[in-house]
Amino acid sequence: MAIDKQPALTGEQIRFILQHRDEGMSWAEVVPYFNECHGSHYADRVIRKAVKKYQLANDLEQTDIDIAMLRQNRTAQRSAMKANRTSRLVLDALETRDTMLAEIRTAVQATAIETNYEIAKPTKPKKKKGRPNMIIELLLSDLHYGKKTDKFDHATAEKRMAELGHVVLSELKRKADHYNISEVVVALLGDILENSLMHKSESLKGCEFSNSQQVVAAIRSIWKHILLPLGMSGHKITVMCVPGNHDRPEQTKTYETPGLEYLTYIIYSVLDDMTRLHKFKNITFNIATGPYLQHQIFTDKVIYEHFDLVKANTRKAMDAMFSKRQKQLGILAQFYRGGHYHEPTIYGRGEIIVNGGLPGADGYSDGLGFTAESSQVISYYVDTGERPNSYYHSFIVCLEGI
């Protein structure tokens, strides 16, 4: 039989060779000894090649075992790290919450007494015969308290909110000369805060102060410039409150009752408490548990949400989500209101309105190509049978340059 035609060496034969190699025999000694013991005629190179292949296979098997053990150890380490990280996050959240609540209590007490208005019982305006009824709607969204850019900071936010409050009161008084004002709807549509934690270091760089301070700033500002003067007007005020994506308490979104979990719940609840502290019986709050709310304006229905769940600021995308919301609520709504895109946009005859933002142009709007001038939207509705619905017109309050 030719040497190269010998059958492949078995595992037992190779182990025989390795045993004698381990005992000190050289290849020149072990090959003839193996052939003599097994009655074979294997060449030296064939035996060496078979032994090398066998050793490599064993090494790979051992490597697989080692890798499996390493993976198990790594998984255990990661689980421990995750548990530790979760514990730290819970403790940090509790500490942040306690700090925030303490600061808010102090802010509420201070704001309750530091005011430029004489707190007196507001007088309900009398209706005048022959005048049509009007509802005024103020969209307040994307205020981003705490945001810091080259052209926007807290001092600028306060000036713009003061101007907006002045415009709203002026419009209210002007319209009251010709209409019976049935209601003023203040729609707080989210992104009230900038959020110093939302995008890690990027958010920290873009913020003037921390989240707890942002919450306090928002409460003081909205109360002083909007709710307090409107409450003093005596008109019926309805405050619709939904959360925005910037208002979340951590980096990830929650789809489980965001209206209760986001930081806006603290803001809206405290503002509600302050209206009752001042005994404003003409102000009513409606705070969402989820991402949207509905309200009735005369015989028409309107849906409010932040619009961060709408894919784009286009008519097609807005219509798609508007249709879904109506199905979810089981209603036929005439109007859809939101913010998020920082560019005031009106689709149709007031059917869908996208609000502007307080900061104006920033990296977000510039990157997406939006025309983001500082603005908020006021809309007017008249109870009349002369039009398909009660929408009358909208007024974009431009706050750029203030």
Helices and strands as residue ranges (DSSP letters): G 3-5, H 11-22, H 27-38, H 44-113, E 133-140, H 154-176, E 180-188, H 201-205, H 211-222, I 223-227, H 228-233, E 237-241, G 245-247, H 258-261, H 264-277, E 283-287, E 292-297, E 300-305, H 315-329, E 335-338, E 345-347, E 352-354, H 363-368, E 375-382, E 391-398
